[in-house]
């Protein structure tokens, strides 16, 4: 019990001592500053990675566009591997003819709404 009383007395003197409080505050400020620097480094590296990914995405889009243009050029040749109409349907550049009941003009029954 006497040991507990000494600990309580020591803690109360430390709580009233401005030096101890100042050391705790400076330590907290230093820890927060270090954490902030680490987070800033992570943010900078993520931004650099984002720029790199954006550049590679743009390069891939350009390659895909060039391939598409090459496919359309080959489809325009006298003996194409894939007809131009099929390519336009694949890339969504021409309307596809309706199939099934929609082609016959038959309307589907309205959907039932249940609450």
FENSULRA-V986031 format. One record per residue. N is the residue number from 1. RES is the residue in three letters. OMEGA is omega in whole degrees, 0 to 359 (none if undefined). D_LAST is the distance of its C-alpha to the last C-alpha in whole Angstrom. Layout:
BEGIN
n={N:N}
res={RES:RES}
omega={OMEGA:OMEGA}
d_last={D_LAST:D_LAST}
END
This chain:
BEGIN
n={1:2:3:4:5:6:7:8:9:10:11:12:13:14:15:16:17:18:19:20:21:22:23:24:25:26:27:28:29:30:31:32:33:34:35:36:37:38:39:40:41:42:43:44:45:46:47:48:49:50:51:52:53:54:55:56:57:58:59:60:61:62:63:64:65:66:67:68:69:70:71:72:73:74:75:76:77:78:79:80:81:82:83:84:85:86:87:88:89:90:91:92:93:94:95:96:97:98:99:100:101:102:103:104:105:106:107:108:109:110:111:112:113:114:115}
res={UNK:UNK:UNK:UNK:UNK:UNK:UNK:UNK:UNK:UNK:UNK:UNK:UNK:UNK:UNK:UNK:UNK:UNK:UNK:UNK:UNK:UNK:UNK:UNK:UNK:UNK:UNK:UNK:UNK:UNK:UNK:UNK:UNK:UNK:UNK:UNK:UNK:UNK:UNK:UNK:UNK:UNK:UNK:UNK:UNK:UNK:UNK:UNK:UNK:UNK:UNK:UNK:UNK:UNK:UNK:UNK:UNK:UNK:UNK:UNK:UNK:UNK:UNK:UNK:UNK:UNK:UNK:UNK:UNK:UNK:UNK:UNK:UNK:UNK:UNK:UNK:UNK:UNK:UNK:UNK:UNK:UNK:UNK:UNK:UNK:UNK:UNK:UNK:UNK:UNK:UNK:UNK:UNK:UNK:UNK:UNK:UNK:UNK:UNK:UNK:UNK:UNK:UNK:UNK:UNK:UNK:UNK:UNK:UNK:UNK:UNK:UNK:UNK:UNK:UNK}
omega={180:179:179:178:178:179:179:178:178:180:180:177:179:180:179:182:181:180:180:179:179:178:179:180:179:178:178:179:180:180:179:178:178:179:179:178:178:179:178:177:178:180:180:179:177:177:177:178:178:178:179:179:178:179:180:177:178:179:179:178:179:178:179:178:179:178:179:179:178:177:180:178:178:179:179:180:183:180:183:174:178:181:182:179:179:178:179:178:180:183:175:181:176:180:178:180:179:181:175:183:181:179:181:180:180:179:177:180:180:180:179:179:182:180:none}
d_last={69:72:70:67:69:70:67:65:69:68:65:65:68:67:64:66:68:67:68:66:63:64:64:61:60:62:60:57:57:59:56:54:56:56:53:52:55:53:50:51:53:50:48:51:51:47:48:51:49:46:49:50:47:46:49:49:45:47:50:47:46:49:50:47:48:51:50:48:50:53:50:50:54:55:52:54:57:59:58:54:53:49:49:48:45:44:44:43:40:39:40:37:40:40:37:36:36:32:32:31:29:29:33:33:30:28:24:21:19:16:13:10:7:4:0}
END
